[in-house]
Amino acid sequence: MSQKLLEDPDCRITIIDDLSNQNSKKRINHLPPAIAFYKEDIRNRQAISDIVKREGAHACVHLAAKISVVDSIRNPAETIDVNVNGTLSVLEACANNGVQTFVLASSAAVYGDADVVPTPEECVLHPLSPYGATKISGEVLVASYKKSGKISNAVSLRFFNAYGRGQSPEYAGVITRFTERLSKKQPPVIHGDGQQTRDFIHVSDVVGGVILAVNSELSGEFNVGTGKPTSIDHLARKMIRIHGLDVAPVYGAAIKGDILHSCADTKKSEKALRFVAHQDLETALRMSFGQRGLVAT
Ligand SMILES: NC(=O)c1ccc[n+]([C@@H]2O[C@H](COP(=O)([O-])OP(=O)(O)OC[C@H]3O[C@@H](n4cnc5c(N)ncnc54)[C@H](O)[C@@H]3O)[C@@H](O)[C@H]2O)c1
């Protein structure tokens, strides 16, 4: 995202991250020198406020979070502390230092097992994990800062299953897991019958959605997905083909509580944000395979 934002010559970027995610440690080594970086925990209110003040930010894209659904079930307190208290800390820092625009990275996890698929933003939220619940809390906090006049433009973007270079294995885990197996010439393992569907969105499209939100004067919640469901079985067969292997997927036990179908209704984000996902899944997987042997990093 920072690379894309840097294309705008008027844009100055500051990143705050405590580097608690192993993946972020690797990424930080490759940051362009134009980007200011602070290693800090977002829950440290004074430090975050001081950084926002010193840097004179106009907009804040709040991505930092505990992102593992499984960890949030095992240890909800840590996920709630970072994702809710941490979000509050960042919001306070922004509100007290004149930041106009706040964009929260929310998640399709707020919908859980949705009543309607493709799921519109106004659908009833049924999160299945503390992680999903923290994203709802974050959204509600963000909206309250807008309503109380502390932030002018406050947006929560509900990312669906993002995939692509630099991703953490916790998300689109299925693409990472299939890739690992296929690169060893082993068949992908599907939990259940593979008919469960997901809305896989390339990271470049997610970045596009964030940039539209930063530059808009909108507030509210918006889906960031493709609106196109892909079954896990279809994904596995597609990836086998791309790897040029003559294997068939292996079917294991279904994961208890696994969501059956997840897909964004994109009408609201198309209309209000002018957001449209462009990257086709097959093309992105083929490009990634060609360039990097389809190693998801
Ligand atoms: N990748 C997806 O498919 C997806 C889907 C839905 C929502 N999201 C949301 O998008 C955001 C980014 O996700 P990602 O996949 O890039 O995950 P990521 O783990 O790569 O990024 C999260 C970052 O937050 C940092 N962090 C964690 N706790 C912190 C703390 N206390 N203080 C400061 N930094 C801290 C981590 O070190 C990490 O660099 C997250 O908010 C996530 O919930 C991602």
The ligand as an SDF file (V2000), in Angstrom:
LIG
                    3D

 44 48  0  0  0  0  0  0  0  0999 V2000
   -5.5860   -9.9340    4.6860 N   0  0  0  0  0  0  0  0  0  0  0  0
   -6.9060  -10.1260    4.6820 C   0  0  0  0  0  0  0  0  0  0  0  0
   -7.4630  -10.9790    3.9570 O   0  0  0  0  0  0  0  0  0  0  0  0
   -7.7920   -9.3000    5.5810 C   0  0  0  0  0  0  0  0  0  0  0  0
   -9.1620   -9.5320    5.5580 C   0  0  0  0  0  0  0  0  0  0  0  0
   -9.9770   -8.7790    6.3830 C   0  0  0  0  0  0  0  0  0  0  0  0
   -9.4430   -7.7850    7.1850 C   0  0  0  0  0  0  0  0  0  0  0  0
   -8.1010   -7.5950    7.2130 N   0  0  0  0  0  0  0  0  0  0  0  0
   -7.5730   -6.5530    8.1040 C   0  0  0  0  0  0  0  0  0  0  0  0
   -6.5980   -5.8150    7.3910 O   0  0  0  0  0  0  0  0  0  0  0  0
   -5.5670   -5.3720    8.2810 C   0  0  0  0  0  0  0  0  0  0  0  0
   -4.2110   -5.7820    7.7480 C   0  0  0  0  0  0  0  0  0  0  0  0
   -4.1910   -7.1980    7.6520 O   0  0  0  0  0  0  0  0  0  0  0  0
   -2.9350   -8.0000    7.0930 P   0  0  0  0  0  0  0  0  0  0  0  0
   -3.4340   -9.2320    6.4640 O   0  0  0  0  0  0  0  0  0  0  0  0
   -2.0470   -7.0670    6.3130 O   0  0  0  0  0  0  0  0  0  0  0  0
   -2.2710   -8.4250    8.4650 O   0  0  0  0  0  0  0  0  0  0  0  0
   -0.8040   -8.2080    9.0270 P   0  0  0  0  0  0  0  0  0  0  0  0
   -0.6590   -9.0540   10.2570 O   0  0  0  0  0  0  0  0  0  0  0  0
    0.1840   -8.3960    7.9500 O   0  0  0  0  0  0  0  0  0  0  0  0
   -0.8430   -6.6720    9.4610 O   0  0  0  0  0  0  0  0  0  0  0  0
   -1.2140   -6.2770   10.7620 C   0  0  0  0  0  0  0  0  0  0  0  0
   -0.0410   -5.5300   11.3700 C   0  0  0  0  0  0  0  0  0  0  0  0
   -0.4240   -5.0760   12.6700 O   0  0  0  0  0  0  0  0  0  0  0  0
    0.7440   -5.1010   13.4780 C   0  0  0  0  0  0  0  0  0  0  0  0
    0.3150   -5.0980   14.8880 N   0  0  0  0  0  0  0  0  0  0  0  0
   -0.3030   -6.0740   15.5840 C   0  0  0  0  0  0  0  0  0  0  0  0
   -0.5090   -5.6860   16.8590 N   0  0  0  0  0  0  0  0  0  0  0  0
   -0.0120   -4.4270   16.9700 C   0  0  0  0  0  0  0  0  0  0  0  0
    0.0740   -3.4800   18.0430 C   0  0  0  0  0  0  0  0  0  0  0  0
   -0.4060   -3.7530   19.2590 N   0  0  0  0  0  0  0  0  0  0  0  0
    0.6620   -2.2860   17.7960 N   0  0  0  0  0  0  0  0  0  0  0  0
    1.1600   -1.9830   16.5660 C   0  0  0  0  0  0  0  0  0  0  0  0
    1.1060   -2.8380   15.5260 N   0  0  0  0  0  0  0  0  0  0  0  0
    0.5280   -4.0450   15.7200 C   0  0  0  0  0  0  0  0  0  0  0  0
    1.4730   -6.3890   13.0630 C   0  0  0  0  0  0  0  0  0  0  0  0
    2.8380   -6.3800   13.4130 O   0  0  0  0  0  0  0  0  0  0  0  0
    1.2210   -6.3940   11.5540 C   0  0  0  0  0  0  0  0  0  0  0  0
    2.2950   -5.7780   10.8490 O   0  0  0  0  0  0  0  0  0  0  0  0
   -5.9230   -5.9710    9.6450 C   0  0  0  0  0  0  0  0  0  0  0  0
   -6.6000   -4.9890   10.4110 O   0  0  0  0  0  0  0  0  0  0  0  0
   -6.8480   -7.1040    9.3130 C   0  0  0  0  0  0  0  0  0  0  0  0
   -7.7410   -7.3930   10.3830 O   0  0  0  0  0  0  0  0  0  0  0  0
   -7.2510   -8.3230    6.4270 C   0  0  0  0  0  0  0  0  0  0  0  0
  1  2  1  0
  2  3  2  0
  2  4  1  0
  4  5  1  0
  4 44  2  0
  5  6  2  0
  6  7  1  0
  7  8  2  0
  8  9  1  0
  8 44  1  0
  9 10  1  0
  9 42  1  0
 10 11  1  0
 11 12  1  0
 11 40  1  0
 12 13  1  0
 13 14  1  0
 14 15  2  0
 14 16  1  0
 14 17  1  0
 17 18  1  0
 18 19  2  0
 18 20  1  0
 18 21  1  0
 21 22  1  0
 22 23  1  0
 23 24  1  0
 23 38  1  0
 24 25  1  0
 25 26  1  0
 25 36  1  0
 26 27  1  0
 26 35  1  0
 27 28  2  0
 28 29  1  0
 29 30  1  0
 29 35  2  0
 30 31  1  0
 30 32  2  0
 32 33  1  0
 33 34  2  0
 34 35  1  0
 36 37  1  0
 36 38  1  0
 38 39  1  0
 40 41  1  0
 40 42  1  0
 42 43  1  0
M  CHG  2   8   1  16  -1
M  END
$$$$
